[in-house]
Amino acid sequence: MQKIFSISIVSHGHKKYIEELIQNIRKINRDDVEIILISNIHEKFDVDYDGLSFPLRLIENSTPKGFAENHNFAFNFSNAENFVILNPDIKLLRDPFDILLALLKESPNSICAPLVLNEKNEVEPSARHFPSPFLLCKKLLSRLCHFSLKPEALVDTEDVIMPDWVAGMFMVIPREIYASLHGLNEKYHMYYEDVDFCARARLAGYKILVSKHAKVVHDAQHDSHRKIRYLLWHLSSAFKFFLSSAYLKISWNRIVDKSSKL
């Protein structure tokens, strides 16, 4: 029987998070999910595979791959109606899947995500407007000078938020949409794969929706804030996005849209 959700998880030294996340998924007691777990480096997980109510396929990479390449690879082994990209550091305090499935049925040409909270129960900025070179410079300056930027004002209703893009920590993508967009762009390394994917989805006429009723917790690590190598990867990916055809088309469409309203 075809599953409803194929959950793709990639571990790169996330043993503790992975074991906790699998227990979280086990506790919500679903038999309509499958997990494709990719070990990007050699790790042994303390998981009772036989005691799970859902199939779990473990794939061990011989050499590390990037975020996009790993999830695209997992998609090839999946067969569920919806492909779920899930970070190891997400905690499922309650079952978000029924709410997200109902949202997809209500808006079938959509990619959806839950509301992401931090450990203090505050909403994280996982749903945003598309970035720009100007906004990127403002963010870098705010970190250097230790001042906060105003939260982005997003279009929303009582039930959903409608951002330009959602962070790839938890994305539910109908199988046909993921296939039609040819998955994540493997030209990026660790950052901006989610921004690029949502940009291409928006250009193809798909909506990006965040349910206010489905909530998960993110134990954020913010490596790009602490390690120069990750920061450089982040900046490199940002400039790739700003030079991409997707970003240029979206920017041009918005210029034309504003001009038509004058």
VENUR-V669825 format. One record per pair of residues at least 6 apart in sequence whose C-alpha atoms are under 8 Angstrom apart, sorted by sequence separation. I is the first residue (numbers start at 1). J is the second residue. D is the distance in whole Angstrom. If there is no record, write none. Layout:
i	j	d
I	J	D
I	J	D
This chain:
i	j	d
104	110	6
117	123	4
118	124	6
142	148	6
155	161	6
156	162	6
201	207	7
202	208	8
224	230	5
225	231	7
241	247	6
242	248	7
11	18	7
49	56	7
104	111	8
116	123	6
117	124	5
142	149	7
154	161	7
155	162	5
186	193	8
223	230	6
224	231	4
75	83	7
104	112	7
115	123	7
116	124	6
154	162	7
155	163	7
185	193	6
223	231	8
224	232	8
103	112	8
116	125	8
154	163	6
184	193	6
116	126	7
139	149	8
184	194	7
198	208	7
224	234	7
115	126	8
185	196	7
100	112	7
184	196	8
185	197	7
100	113	7
184	197	6
71	85	7
100	114	7
183	197	8
181	197	8
42	60	7
96	114	7
35	54	8
37	56	7
39	58	7
41	60	7
42	61	8
181	200	7
34	54	6
35	55	6
36	56	6
37	57	6
38	58	6
39	59	6
40	60	6
41	61	7
181	201	7
33	54	6
34	55	5
35	56	5
36	57	5
37	58	5
38	59	5
39	60	5
40	61	5
41	62	8
31	53	6
32	54	7
33	55	8
34	56	6
35	57	6
36	58	6
37	59	6
38	60	6
39	61	6
40	62	8
41	63	7
30	53	7
31	54	5
36	59	7
38	61	7
40	63	7
41	64	6
129	152	7
29	53	7
30	54	7
40	64	5
128	152	7
22	47	8
40	65	7
129	154	7
168	193	8
7	33	7
9	35	7
11	37	7
19	45	7
26	52	7
125	151	8
128	154	7
168	194	5
5	32	7
6	33	6
7	34	6
8	35	6
9	36	6
10	37	6
11	38	6
12	39	6
13	40	8
18	45	8
19	46	7
26	53	7
167	194	6
4	32	5
5	33	5
6	34	5
7	35	5
8	36	5
9	37	5
10	38	5
11	39	5
12	40	5
13	41	7
15	43	7
19	47	6
166	194	7
167	195	7
3	32	5
4	33	6
5	34	6
6	35	6
7	36	6
8	37	6
9	38	6
10	39	6
11	40	6
12	41	6
15	44	8
165	194	7
166	195	7
3	33	6
6	36	7
8	38	8
10	40	7
11	41	8
13	43	7
15	45	6
165	195	6
3	34	7
38	70	7
166	198	7
165	198	5
129	163	6
130	164	6
164	198	7
165	199	7
128	163	5
129	164	5
130	165	7
164	199	7
38	74	8
127	163	6
128	164	6
129	165	6
37	74	8
127	164	7
128	165	6
36	74	6
127	165	6
128	166	6
164	202	8
127	166	4
126	166	6
127	167	6
36	77	8
126	167	5
36	78	7
166	208	7
191	233	7
192	234	8
165	208	6
190	233	7
191	234	6
203	246	8
34	78	8
164	208	7
166	210	8
189	233	7
190	234	8
162	207	8
163	208	6
192	237	6
196	241	7
34	80	8
162	208	6
163	209	7
191	237	6
192	238	6
200	246	6
33	80	8
162	209	5
163	210	8
191	238	8
199	246	6
203	250	7
161	209	6
162	210	6
189	237	7
199	247	7
160	209	6
161	210	5
188	237	6
192	241	7
160	210	5
161	211	7
196	246	7
160	211	5
161	212	7
196	247	8
199	250	8
159	211	6
160	212	5
188	240	8
113	166	7
159	212	5
158	212	8
159	213	7
114	170	7
10	67	8
113	170	6
114	171	8
113	171	5
112	171	6
113	172	6
10	70	7
111	171	7
112	172	5
10	71	8
111	172	6
112	173	7
9	71	8
111	173	5
8	71	6
110	173	8
111	174	7
110	174	8
130	195	7
8	74	6
28	94	7
8	75	8
21	88	7
24	91	7
25	92	7
28	95	6
21	89	8
24	92	6
109	177	8
21	90	7
24	93	7
130	199	8
18	88	5
21	91	6
17	88	5
18	89	8
20	91	8
21	92	7
6	78	6
17	89	6
100	172	8
6	79	7
6	80	5
14	88	7
5	80	5
6	81	8
8	83	7
3	79	7
4	80	5
5	81	6
6	82	6
7	83	6
8	84	6
9	85	7
2	79	7
3	80	5
4	81	5
5	82	5
6	83	5
7	84	5
8	85	5
9	86	5
10	87	7
11	88	7
2	80	6
3	81	7
4	82	6
5	83	6
6	84	6
7	85	6
8	86	6
9	87	6
10	88	7
2	81	7
5	84	7
7	86	7
9	88	6
90	169	7
90	170	8
87	168	8
86	168	7
87	169	5
85	168	7
86	169	5
87	170	6
127	210	7
85	169	7
86	170	5
85	170	5
86	171	7
84	170	7
85	171	5
84	171	6
85	172	7
84	172	5
83	172	6
84	173	6
82	172	6
83	173	5
82	173	5
83	174	6
82	174	4
83	175	6
81	174	6
82	175	5
81	175	5
80	175	7
83	178	8
111	206	7
115	210	6
109	205	8
110	206	5
111	207	6
112	208	6
113	209	6
114	210	5
115	211	6
121	217	8
109	206	5
110	207	5
111	208	5
112	209	5
113	210	5
114	211	5
115	212	6
109	207	6
110	208	6
111	209	6
112	210	6
113	211	6
114	212	7
115	213	7
117	215	7
119	217	6
110	209	7
112	211	7
114	213	7
115	214	6
116	215	6
117	216	6
118	217	5
119	218	7
114	214	5
115	215	5
116	216	5
117	217	5
118	218	5
119	219	7
114	215	5
115	216	6
116	217	6
117	218	6
118	219	6
114	216	7
116	218	6
118	220	7
103	211	8
133	242	7
132	242	7
72	183	6
100	211	7
72	184	7
99	211	8
71	184	8
99	213	7
100	214	7
68	183	8
69	184	8
99	214	6
68	184	5
68	185	6
69	186	6
97	214	8
68	186	5
96	214	5
67	186	8
95	214	8
96	215	7
66	186	7
68	188	7
96	216	8
68	189	8
94	215	8
67	189	7
68	190	7
94	216	8
66	189	6
67	190	5
92	215	8
93	216	6
66	190	6
92	216	5
93	217	7
68	193	7
91	216	6
92	217	7
67	193	8
90	216	7
91	217	5
90	217	6
91	218	6
90	218	5
91	219	8
89	218	6
90	219	6
89	219	5
89	220	7
